Amino acid sequence: MDIIIIGIALALLFNFANGLNDAANSIATIVATKALTPLQAVLLAGVFNLLGPLLFTTAIAATIGRGIVDSSFLTPTLILTALVGAVLWVLATSLLGIPVSSSHALIGGLLGAGIAGAGVGAVIWPSLTMIEQTAFYGIIGIILGAVAVGAFTHWRGEFKPWHLLLGGIIGVTVAIPLAIAAGLLHVSGILAVILFIVISPMLGFIVAFVFGIVVTCIFRNYAPWRVTGLFKNLQIFSGSLQAIGHGGNDAQNAMGIITAMLLAGGLISEFAVPLWVILASSLAISLGTLLGGWRVIDKMANRITRIRPYQGFAASTSAGGVLSLMNVFGVPVSTTHATTGAIMGVGATRGYSAVKWGVVREILIAWVLTIPASAVVAGLCYIVGYALIGGVF
């Protein structure tokens, strides 16, 4: 029983660290454009992070709790070591001011502890059919995207061979989520996580880029002061939407872990998230957000690109829309990835040089390292724990 209590406390600490790191997701653009003061922005994000999990289903919690490692192999101590790996990585990157995916850190922790404790057979690998279906819709998206972009640029007399590559990337980024939304493609577990490591920032980038262009065209003849005033107010709405999406996605990380631990400890008979778990997880992530990860906020708000109020509105609305869509379908995407992609997207509307790609590369390296780094830490924790007190493990 003691190990379950410790595990629950650590899961809530993880959500607290999640809010600490991911506070920047909801408020970076609001802080950058001075629509609200940093304290006001953090308070806004904290409130709407709390509401997010209450508005969406707990499908993501189920994916985390029983879609990564076979539940028959999950024990309270294995889950505990998975949490240790995730918490250490998120806290370390928060101190360094690097925006990473807390969801991916937790998934890495589960993989590392699961493999260390029960071997690779404990991991729920995707079926061949699922991989084939995903590849089919991905190839269709690549072909249609390349043809569409190639034809459009040819019609405008601006065609370059690299436009076909760009079209293919856009096509696959849009095709996979559309196929999932239409019920034509069913992806889950590890495959969904890997896919959306790439898709979520690209989708955020594309939606924000298009939305930014549309807003620019609509308001191009308005006086600058009117545009600034209007979109500073609208940013409060878009930031709230983004915070709801963030809370609805990331708060479910702890929900899934706590419910899995309760199930592994025999305290519940089926995987159903109790109301108290939903409330506690939501409160933990909101408290983390209220304290704010200020170094991460500075990097997201000021160091990727210079953001004007209308671009901040476009970025927040785009990222919030992407997150809400993924919440509905139970896909645990990275809110950090979606938001960073959206910020780059609105920055790119002013040209390639408007985005500080050196900062982006630093963030991308942290994204790539998150799952393996947290997996290694969690795996080592399990091995050390087993060597010291093997009977308990």
C-alpha positions as CSV (number, residue, x, y, z in Angstrom):
1,M,0.0,0.0,0.0
2,D,2.9,2.4,0.8
3,I,4.4,2.0,-2.6
4,I,1.0,2.9,-4.2
5,I,0.8,6.1,-2.0
6,I,4.3,7.0,-3.0
7,G,3.5,6.3,-6.7
8,I,0.4,8.5,-6.6
9,A,2.4,11.3,-4.9
10,L,5.1,11.0,-7.6
11,A,2.5,11.0,-10.4
12,L,1.1,14.2,-9.1
13,L,4.7,15.6,-8.8
14,F,5.1,14.7,-12.4
15,N,2.0,16.6,-13.4
16,F,3.3,19.5,-11.3
17,A,6.6,19.4,-13.2
18,N,4.6,19.1,-16.4
19,G,2.8,22.4,-15.6
20,L,6.0,24.0,-14.6
21,N,7.7,23.2,-18.0
22,D,4.6,23.5,-20.2
23,A,3.3,26.8,-18.7
24,A,5.0,28.3,-21.7
25,N,2.7,26.4,-24.1
26,S,-0.4,28.4,-23.2
27,I,1.1,31.8,-22.5
28,A,4.2,32.3,-24.6
29,T,2.5,34.3,-27.3
30,I,0.4,36.3,-24.8
31,V,3.6,37.3,-22.9
32,A,5.5,38.0,-26.1
33,T,2.9,40.5,-27.4
34,K,2.2,42.0,-23.9
35,A,-1.5,41.2,-24.2
36,L,-1.3,40.3,-20.5
37,T,1.5,40.6,-17.9
38,P,3.4,37.4,-17.2
39,L,1.6,36.9,-13.8
40,Q,-1.8,37.5,-15.4
41,A,-1.0,35.1,-18.2
42,V,0.1,32.3,-15.8
43,L,-3.1,32.8,-13.8
44,L,-5.2,32.5,-16.9
45,A,-3.4,29.3,-18.0
46,G,-3.7,27.8,-14.5
47,V,-7.4,28.2,-14.4
48,F,-8.1,26.8,-17.9
49,N,-5.6,24.0,-17.4
50,L,-7.8,22.9,-14.5
51,L,-10.9,23.0,-16.7
52,G,-9.4,21.0,-19.7
53,P,-9.6,17.5,-18.2
54,L,-13.2,18.0,-17.1
55,L,-14.3,18.9,-20.7
56,F,-12.7,16.0,-22.6
57,T,-12.9,12.2,-22.2
58,T,-10.2,10.2,-20.4
59,A,-9.1,8.4,-23.6
60,I,-5.6,9.7,-23.3
61,A,-5.3,8.4,-19.8
62,A,-6.3,5.0,-21.1
63,T,-3.6,5.1,-23.8
64,I,-1.0,6.1,-21.2
65,G,-2.1,3.5,-18.6
66,R,-2.7,0.5,-20.8
67,G,-1.5,1.3,-24.3
68,I,2.3,1.4,-23.9
69,V,3.2,-1.5,-21.7
70,D,1.0,-4.6,-21.3
71,S,-1.0,-4.1,-18.1
72,S,-0.3,-7.7,-17.0
73,F,3.3,-6.7,-16.5
74,L,2.7,-3.5,-14.7
75,T,3.4,-3.5,-11.0
76,P,3.4,-0.5,-8.6
77,T,7.2,-0.5,-8.4
78,L,7.6,-0.7,-12.1
79,I,5.3,2.3,-12.6
80,L,7.1,4.1,-9.8
81,T,10.5,3.8,-11.5
82,A,8.9,4.9,-14.8
83,L,7.8,8.0,-13.0
84,V,11.2,8.6,-11.6
85,G,12.8,8.6,-15.1
86,A,10.1,11.0,-16.4
87,V,10.2,13.4,-13.5
88,L,14.0,13.7,-13.5
89,W,14.1,14.5,-17.2
90,V,11.3,17.1,-17.1
91,L,12.7,18.9,-14.0
92,A,16.2,18.9,-15.5
93,T,15.0,20.4,-18.8
94,S,12.8,22.9,-16.9
95,L,15.9,24.2,-15.0
96,L,17.8,24.5,-18.3
97,G,14.9,26.4,-19.9
98,I,14.4,23.8,-22.6
99,P,10.8,23.1,-23.7
100,V,10.3,19.3,-23.9
101,S,7.3,17.0,-24.1
102,S,6.3,15.7,-20.6
103,S,4.0,13.2,-22.3
104,H,7.0,11.7,-24.2
105,A,9.1,11.7,-21.0
106,L,6.4,9.6,-19.3
107,I,6.1,7.3,-22.2
108,G,9.9,6.9,-22.3
109,G,9.9,6.1,-18.6
110,L,7.2,3.4,-19.1
111,L,9.2,1.9,-21.9
112,G,12.5,1.9,-20.0
113,A,11.0,0.4,-16.8
114,G,8.9,-2.1,-18.7
115,I,11.8,-3.4,-20.8
116,A,14.1,-3.5,-17.7
117,G,11.5,-5.3,-15.7
118,A,9.8,-7.7,-18.2
119,G,11.8,-7.5,-21.4
120,V,10.8,-6.1,-24.8
121,G,7.8,-8.5,-24.9
122,A,6.1,-6.2,-22.2
123,V,5.8,-3.4,-24.8
124,I,2.6,-3.3,-26.8
125,W,4.0,-3.1,-30.3
126,P,1.8,-2.1,-33.3
127,S,0.4,-4.9,-35.4
128,L,1.6,-5.3,-39.0
129,T,-1.9,-4.4,-40.2
130,M,-1.8,-1.1,-38.4
131,I,1.6,-0.3,-39.8
132,E,0.4,-1.2,-43.3
133,Q,-2.7,1.0,-43.1
134,T,-0.7,3.9,-41.7
135,A,1.8,3.6,-44.6
136,F,-1.0,3.4,-47.1
137,Y,-2.7,6.7,-46.0
138,G,0.7,8.3,-45.6
139,I,1.7,7.5,-49.2
140,I,-1.6,8.7,-50.5
141,G,-1.1,11.9,-48.6
142,I,2.4,12.4,-49.9
143,I,1.3,11.8,-53.5
144,L,-1.7,14.1,-53.3
145,G,0.2,16.8,-51.5
146,A,3.1,16.8,-54.0
147,V,0.7,17.0,-56.9
148,A,-1.4,19.8,-55.4
149,V,1.6,22.0,-54.4
150,G,3.4,21.2,-57.7
151,A,0.3,22.1,-59.7
152,F,-0.3,25.3,-57.7
153,T,3.2,26.6,-58.0
154,H,3.4,25.7,-61.7
155,W,0.1,27.6,-62.3
156,R,1.7,30.6,-60.6
157,G,4.9,30.2,-62.6
158,E,7.0,29.7,-59.5
159,F,7.6,25.9,-59.6
160,K,10.8,24.5,-58.2
161,P,11.6,20.8,-57.7
162,W,11.7,21.1,-53.9
163,H,8.0,22.2,-54.0
164,L,7.2,18.5,-54.5
165,L,9.0,17.6,-51.3
166,L,7.2,20.4,-49.5
167,G,3.9,19.2,-50.9
168,G,4.6,15.6,-49.8
169,I,5.4,16.7,-46.2
170,I,2.2,18.8,-46.1
171,G,0.2,16.0,-47.6
172,V,1.2,13.3,-45.1
173,T,0.9,15.7,-42.2
174,V,-2.7,16.4,-43.1
175,A,-3.7,13.0,-44.4
176,I,-2.9,10.9,-41.3
177,P,-5.0,13.1,-38.9
178,L,-7.9,13.3,-41.4
179,A,-7.9,9.5,-41.8
180,I,-8.0,9.1,-38.0
181,A,-10.8,11.7,-37.7
182,A,-12.8,10.0,-40.4
183,G,-12.5,6.6,-38.7
184,L,-10.5,5.1,-41.7
185,L,-7.3,4.7,-39.7
186,H,-6.9,3.4,-36.2
187,V,-3.5,4.0,-34.5
188,S,-2.7,3.5,-30.9
189,G,0.1,3.0,-28.5
190,I,3.7,3.4,-29.6
191,L,2.9,3.9,-33.2
192,A,0.6,6.9,-32.4
193,V,3.3,8.4,-30.2
194,I,6.0,8.1,-32.9
195,L,3.8,9.4,-35.6
196,F,2.8,12.5,-33.8
197,I,6.3,13.4,-32.7
198,V,6.6,14.5,-36.3
199,I,3.0,15.3,-37.2
200,S,2.0,17.5,-34.2
201,P,4.7,20.2,-34.8
202,M,4.2,20.1,-38.5
203,L,0.4,20.3,-38.2
204,G,0.8,23.2,-35.8
205,F,3.2,24.9,-38.3
206,I,0.9,24.4,-41.3
207,V,-2.3,25.5,-39.6
208,A,-0.7,28.5,-38.0
209,F,1.0,29.5,-41.2
210,V,-2.2,29.4,-43.2
211,F,-4.2,31.0,-40.5
212,G,-1.6,33.8,-40.2
213,I,-1.7,34.5,-44.0
214,V,-5.5,34.6,-43.9
215,V,-5.6,37.0,-41.0
216,T,-3.0,39.2,-42.7
217,C,-5.0,39.3,-45.9
218,I,-8.3,40.2,-44.1
219,F,-6.8,43.0,-41.9
220,R,-4.2,44.4,-44.3
221,N,-6.0,47.6,-44.8
222,Y,-6.8,48.3,-41.1
223,A,-4.9,50.8,-39.1
224,P,-2.0,49.1,-37.2
225,W,-3.3,50.4,-33.8
226,R,-6.7,48.9,-34.4
227,V,-5.3,45.5,-35.4
228,T,-3.0,45.5,-32.3
229,G,-5.9,46.4,-29.9
230,L,-8.3,43.9,-31.4
231,F,-5.9,40.9,-31.4
232,K,-4.5,41.7,-27.9
233,N,-8.0,41.1,-26.6
234,L,-8.6,38.1,-28.9
235,Q,-5.4,36.5,-27.5
236,I,-7.0,36.1,-24.2
237,F,-9.6,33.9,-25.8
238,S,-7.0,31.9,-27.9
239,G,-4.7,31.5,-24.9
240,S,-7.7,30.1,-22.9
241,L,-8.5,27.7,-25.7
242,Q,-4.9,26.5,-25.8
243,A,-4.7,26.1,-22.0
244,I,-7.9,24.0,-22.1
245,G,-6.3,21.8,-24.8
246,H,-3.1,21.5,-22.8
247,G,-4.9,20.6,-19.6
248,G,-7.1,18.1,-21.5
249,N,-4.1,16.4,-23.0
250,D,-1.2,16.6,-20.5
251,A,-3.2,16.3,-17.2
252,Q,-4.3,12.9,-18.3
253,N,-0.7,11.6,-18.0
254,A,-0.9,11.4,-14.3
255,M,-4.5,10.1,-14.5
256,G,-3.4,7.2,-16.6
257,I,-0.5,6.3,-14.3
258,I,-2.5,6.6,-11.1
259,T,-5.3,4.5,-12.5
260,A,-2.8,1.9,-13.7
261,M,-1.2,1.8,-10.3
262,L,-4.6,1.4,-8.5
263,L,-5.4,-1.4,-10.9
264,A,-2.0,-3.1,-10.4
265,G,-2.4,-2.8,-6.7
266,G,-5.9,-4.4,-6.8
267,L,-7.7,-1.3,-5.5
268,I,-9.9,-1.1,-8.5
269,S,-11.2,-4.0,-10.7
270,E,-11.1,-2.3,-14.2
271,F,-9.4,0.6,-15.9
272,A,-11.8,3.5,-15.1
273,V,-10.4,6.8,-14.0
274,P,-12.0,7.8,-10.6
275,L,-13.2,11.4,-10.3
276,W,-10.8,12.2,-7.4
277,V,-7.9,11.2,-9.8
278,I,-9.2,13.6,-12.4
279,L,-9.4,16.5,-9.9
280,A,-6.1,15.8,-8.2
281,S,-4.2,15.5,-11.6
282,S,-5.8,18.7,-12.9
283,L,-5.0,20.6,-9.7
284,A,-1.3,19.4,-9.8
285,I,-0.8,20.6,-13.4
286,S,-2.5,23.9,-12.6
287,L,-0.3,24.5,-9.6
288,G,2.8,23.9,-11.7
289,T,1.5,26.3,-14.3
290,L,0.8,28.9,-11.7
291,L,4.4,28.9,-10.5
292,G,5.5,29.1,-14.2
293,G,8.6,27.8,-15.9
294,W,10.0,31.3,-16.6
295,R,13.1,30.3,-18.5
296,V,11.0,28.1,-20.8
297,I,8.5,30.9,-21.2
298,D,11.3,33.3,-22.2
299,K,12.6,30.9,-24.9
300,M,9.2,30.2,-26.3
301,A,8.0,33.8,-26.2
302,N,11.1,35.7,-27.2
303,R,13.8,33.6,-28.8
304,I,12.1,31.6,-31.6
305,T,10.7,34.6,-33.5
306,R,9.2,38.0,-32.9
307,I,5.5,37.8,-32.5
308,R,2.9,40.5,-33.1
309,P,-0.6,40.3,-31.5
310,Y,-2.3,39.0,-34.6
311,Q,0.3,36.3,-35.0
312,G,0.0,35.4,-31.3
313,F,-3.7,34.9,-31.8
314,A,-3.1,32.8,-34.9
315,A,-0.5,30.6,-33.2
316,S,-2.5,30.1,-30.0
317,T,-5.8,29.3,-31.8
318,S,-4.0,26.9,-34.2
319,A,-2.2,25.0,-31.4
320,G,-5.4,24.9,-29.3
321,G,-7.4,23.6,-32.2
322,V,-4.8,20.8,-32.9
323,L,-4.7,19.8,-29.2
324,S,-8.5,19.8,-28.9
325,L,-8.8,17.6,-32.0
326,M,-6.2,15.1,-30.6
327,N,-7.9,15.1,-27.2
328,V,-11.2,14.0,-28.8
329,F,-9.5,11.0,-30.5
330,G,-7.4,10.1,-27.5
331,V,-4.0,10.7,-29.1
332,P,-1.3,11.8,-26.5
333,V,0.5,14.4,-28.5
334,S,3.1,16.8,-27.3
335,T,1.6,20.2,-26.5
336,T,5.1,21.6,-26.6
337,H,5.6,20.3,-30.1
338,A,2.3,21.7,-31.4
339,T,2.8,25.1,-29.8
340,T,6.4,25.4,-31.0
341,G,5.4,24.4,-34.5
342,A,2.6,27.0,-34.4
343,I,5.0,29.8,-33.3
344,M,7.4,28.9,-36.1
345,G,4.5,28.9,-38.5
346,V,3.3,32.4,-37.8
347,G,7.0,33.6,-37.8
348,A,7.5,32.0,-41.2
349,T,4.7,34.2,-42.7
350,R,7.3,37.0,-42.6
351,G,9.9,34.9,-44.4
352,Y,12.6,32.2,-43.6
353,S,14.9,34.6,-41.8
354,A,12.2,35.7,-39.3
355,V,12.6,32.3,-37.4
356,K,15.7,31.8,-35.3
357,W,16.5,28.3,-36.6
358,G,19.5,27.8,-34.2
359,V,17.1,28.0,-31.2
360,V,14.7,25.6,-33.1
361,R,17.6,23.1,-33.6
362,E,18.3,23.1,-29.9
363,I,14.7,22.4,-29.1
364,L,14.5,19.6,-31.7
365,I,17.5,17.9,-30.2
366,A,15.7,17.9,-26.8
367,W,12.6,16.4,-28.5
368,V,14.6,13.6,-30.0
369,L,16.4,12.8,-26.8
370,T,13.3,12.9,-24.5
371,I,12.0,9.3,-24.9
372,P,15.3,7.5,-25.0
373,A,16.8,9.6,-22.1
374,S,13.8,9.1,-19.8
375,A,13.7,5.4,-20.8
376,V,17.4,5.0,-19.9
377,V,17.0,6.8,-16.5
378,A,13.9,4.7,-15.7
379,G,15.5,1.5,-16.8
380,L,18.6,2.2,-14.6
381,C,16.4,3.0,-11.6
382,Y,14.6,-0.3,-12.0
383,I,17.9,-2.3,-12.4
384,V,19.4,-0.6,-9.3
385,G,16.3,-1.0,-7.3
386,Y,16.1,-4.7,-8.2
387,A,19.8,-5.2,-7.3
388,L,19.3,-3.5,-3.9
389,I,15.9,-4.9,-2.8
390,G,15.0,-7.5,-5.5
391,G,12.3,-9.2,-3.4
392,V,10.2,-6.0,-3.4
393,F,10.6,-5.5,-7.2
